[in-house]
Amino acid sequence: MNRSDLDRGIINIGNLYRFNRKIEKLQRNEPVTIAFIGGSITQDCNTTTHELCYAYRVYDWFLRQFPSCKIKYINAGIGATGSDFGMARVEEDVLSYNPDIIFAEFSVNDVNNYFYKETFEQFIRKILIHKCEPALFMFNNVFYDSGYNAQEVHNEIGLYYDLPIVSMKDSVYEEILLGKFESKNITTDNLHPNNTGHGLLADVIINLLEIIIDKCREGNVETSYIIKEKYFTSDKYCNIKRYRNEIFLSCKTVSSNCLLDDSEQYGVKDCFKKGIIFDSNNAMLETELEFKGLFVQYKRYCDRKAPKCNLYIDEKLVDVLDGNFDEDWGDCLYMKFIAEYADNKTHKLKFEIEQFDSIINDRFYLVSVITY
């Protein structure tokens, strides 16, 4: 792709005050941390080695631009997750490292609707208000057969906060529509880029980064960045909290035939850790939590041999959590919206396994409970 093709992907250059401060750190050869958060494409799905995914290529570009600077790389991509989980985990998985620059993408895992406009805004705000004041760069991936993504709602948020934004829909996908190349050459499933596709994704991002660095070096940047006081959508999720196996530490929690998974977690990709294992018939966990709204996150097994778990709120059956996954690409870290109430108050939660049958050989795995 030539420069004009790459420029087509620029949605917004954005307010560069924060970027300028981080570029100045790089120019002074101070340590800098660069983080990437998103779904399976960020994680590196469909590349032959991690070093060929777009995230590592962008990181490598920074290394080549600033060879004397110590730059730390964080990849917080988790497949099949969106900004609803992103807003709950960004503190632990990214912001806890006090990153200088963050690249964010959830456009193919989120849906183009108001719910994901709200969750994406909370995800963005949590990054922007953090004490380390990171420079934030967002971009939109795309389904290469249909051109579908959530960039309409995502970019409303990005433009509201005046962030740098690029789009694969307006660049790479447009090249496919123009007949300059076929989607099969850059992706095997019309979603996850192959090595070549990841290279194009990195090129679109780096193209805007080069413009940003030129503007910073020229001093052609804003002298401040003020975070919008008013939400574009709502502050519904501003108090979102994730509980994993620390639920067991509560004196109000009782259980039977449940195990606390305290095995070591090796990075964010090792996502089925620190949860609760229901490992036999009639396994049960009861706890009390204060919330207005509730999500539950659990493991769905692609071998389809998992039990189901009944979920009760205040003694009422509200959902049945099916531990079986109808895809075959791997086990799924599944997050499900359960309920929302008019007021914030204490509720009694009960998770109870249905009867195991003869074909079941996997346990039900409760990854976390997420409240707001």
N, C-alpha and C positions, 0 to 999 in steps of 0.2 A: 504494500500500500504506500502511495506517495504522500507528501505532506498535506495536500489538499484533502485527500481521503481521510487522513487521520484527524485533520482539523474539523471535519464534519462531525466527529464524535464528541466535540467539546460542547457541553450544555452550558457550563458556567465556569468562568475563571475564579470568581469568588473574591472575598476579602482575604488578602494575603498577609495581614499583620502577623498572625501566628506562624505562618510558613516562614516569613522573613526572620523571625526570631530563631527558628530552628536551623535555617540555612546559615545564619550567623554563627551558631554553635558549631556546625560542621566546618565552616571556614576557619574557626579558631582551633580546630582539631580536638574539640571536646567530645567525650563519649555521647553517643546518640542511640536511642532505641526506636526501632521502626516495627510496627505491629500490623498484622492483617487479620481481620475477623470477617467471617462469612460462612458459607455452606461448603458443599463438596468440591466446588471449583477452586475455592481458596485452599481447601485441604490438600488438593493436588490430584483429584480424581481424573483418571484417563491419561496421565502422563507416565512415561516409562521410568523416570526418576523424579524425585522431589525437586531437584535442581532445575528441572525444565518447566515447572509450574510458573504461572505468571507472577506469583508473590515472590518467589525466590529470584526470578529474573529482575524484578523491580529492585529488590534488595541488592542484587549484584550490580545493578546500574549505579546505585548510590555508592557502593564500594569503589567502583571505577571513577566516579566523579570526585570522590573525596578519599583518595588512597591512603592518606595519612591519619584518617579518623577511625577510631574504634566504634564500629556500628553493630549493635545487637539486633538480632532478628527474632521476632516472635510470630509464629503462625498459629492462630486460634480458629482455624476453619474446622467445622464439624458438619459432616454430611447430613442432608435432609433436615436442617434446622433453619428457622427464620428469625425475623427480628423480635417475635414474641419471646423466644428463648434468649435471643441476643440481649434484650434489655435486662433479663434476669441474671445473665452470666458475665456481662462485659466487665463488671467491676473485678471479679475474681480472675477471669481469664486474660484480661488485657490491662485494665487500669491499675491493677495492683503492681504492675511493673513500671509505673510512671513513664509511659512511652512519650516520645517527642512527636512522632508522626504516626497517624493511624489511617489505614485504608479499609473501607467498609463496603460490603456487598451482600445484599439479600434479595435481589430483584427477581430471581427465578424460584425462590422458595416462598416468598411472600405472594399474596394474591392482591390484585389491583382493586382493593376495597377500603372502606373507612376504618375497619378494625386494624388493618395493617398500616394504615396511615398513622393511627394513634400509637401502635407499638413501635413503629419505626421512629416516630418523633421522640418517644421516651428514650429509645436506644441512642439517638443522636444527642439529645440533651444531656444524658448521663455522661457522655464523652466530653461534651463542651464545657460542662460546669465543673469537671474534675480539677483538683488543685494543681495538677501538672500542666494544665492548659495546652493540651496537644493540638497540633495542626491536623485537621481532619479532611480526608480526600474520599469522596464517595463515587461509586460507579455502578452502572447497570449492565448485568449480563442479560442473556436473551435466549429463548428457544429458537433455534435456527431454522425450524421448519415452518413455524407460524408467526414468528416475530413477537410472541407474547412475553411480557414481563410486567413487573409492578412499577415501572419507572414513572408512570403518570402520577401516582400518589407519592412515591419516594421523592421525586424531583420537586414536587410542591414543597416538601419539607426542606430539601437541600437548598432550594432557592430562597426560602423564607429565612434560613440561617446563613445565606450567602456563602455556600461552600463550593470548592472546586468539584466539578462533576463531569464525568465522561460517560458515554453510552456506547455499548456494543451494537445496540439496535440501530443507532444513527450512523454507525461507521462500518463495522464488519458485516452485519446483516444487510445493510444497504448495498454493499459490494456484491453480495449473493443475488439480491434482487436485480442488480444491474448486469448480471451475468459475467462478472469478472472472475469469479471462481465458484465452485460448487461446494455445498455444505459438507458433502461426504469427504472432502479433502481436509477439513478442519475439525470434524467431530464424527464419532461413530454412532451416536445416539440422538443427534440434533439438540443436545444440551451441553454435555461435558466436552470442552475442547480437547483435542489431542495435542501432541507436542507442538505442531504447527499452529493450532488454534490458540494455545496458551501464549505462543510467541506474538501473535497478532494482538491479543488482549494486553500483553505487556507493552507492545508498541503504542497502543492508543493511550495508555496511562502515561508512559514516559514522554509522549509528545506534549501533553499538558504540563508535565513536570519540567520539561525544558523551558517552556514559556514562563512558568512560575519562577524558575531560578534566574532566568534573564531579567525578569521584572524586579526580583529582589536585588540582584547585583546592580541594576540601574537605579535603585532607590525609588522605583515607580510602584510603591505599595501604600496601603493605608497606614495611618499612624495609630490606629486603635481598632479593637474589635469588641463590640458590646453585644453580649448575648441578649436576645429578645426576652423581655420580661414576661410577656404574654405568650402562652402556648398557641400554636396554630390550630391544634385540635382540642385537647383537654389534658388535664393533669391527673387523669384517672390512675395511671400506673406509677406515679411518682414515688410511692412507698412500696414498690414491688420487692418481695423478699423470697429467697429460695431456701428451702429446708431439705437437707439430705439426711444422713443417718444421725445427725444431731438431735432429731426428734426423739431418739431413745434417751437422751439426756434429760428430758422433761419429766418431772415427777408426776405429770398428768397423763403419761403414756403407759399403757399396758399392752402386752402382746402374748401370743402363744404360737409356738412353732414358727417363729421368725428369727432371722439371724441378721446381725449388724455386719455389713460388709466394710471391714476396716483395712482391706488390702491396699497396697500402695498403688496410687494412680500415676501413670507415666504419661503426663501431658494431656491436653484436652481431647485428643483423639481417642484416648483410653477412657471412653465416656461411661462405661458400665461399671462404675466403681463408686464407693462411698454411699451406696444405697441400702435398701433393706430387702432381704431374701425371704420369700414365703415358700417353705420347702416341704410342706406336707398337707394332707387333707385338713380342712378346717383351720388352717393358719389364719391368724387374726391379729390386727393391730388397731388399737383405739388411741386417739389423742385429742387434745383440745387446742385450737389455734384461733387467733383473732384475725378476721379478714372481712372484706366486703366482697371480694371476688376470688376465685380459685381456679388454678390449673393443676393438673397432675401429669407427671412425666414418668413413663415406664418403658420397659424394654419389650419390643415386639419381635418374636423369633420367626425367621424365614423358613425354618423347618416345620412350622405349624404344629408343634407338639407342646404348646404351653397351655396352662389353665387360664380360666377367667377369674376376675376378682370383682366382687360386688363392693360398691362404694356407697356408704350411707352418710348423710349429713343430718345431724339431729334426729337420728333413728329412722330417717326416711331413705329408702333406696333411690338414689339419684342417677346412678350410671353403672354399667357393667363394663369393666376394662378388659378388653380381649388382648391377651398376650401373643396372638398369632398375627403374622404379617403376610399380606397377600402379594408381596413382591419377592424376587429371588436374588436381588443384588447383595443382600446382607441383612443382619439384624438392625432394627430401626430404633433410634432414640426418639420416642414418640411423645409429643406434648399435646395434651387435650384440655380444652376449656371445659370446665365443669359447671360452674354456677356463678351468678352475681346477684347480690342482694341490695336493698335500698340503703342499708346502713352498715357501718363497720361494727361488728360485735363478735363475741366468742362463740364458736361453733364446735360441736363434737363430731369428729370424723371417725369412721370405722371402715377399715378395709378387711374384707373376709373372702377367702378363696372358696370357690365352688368345689364340688367333689371332683377329685382327680379321677380319670378313667385309665384304662389299660394302655392306651397309646401315648399317654403323656409321660415324657421323661425329662422335661425341663421345669425349672422353678419359675414362679412369677417374680419379677424383679421390679420393685418400686424404686425408681431413680431419684425422684425428688417431688416435693410438694411446693408449689409456687403460689404465693398469696399477694394480693394487693388491696 
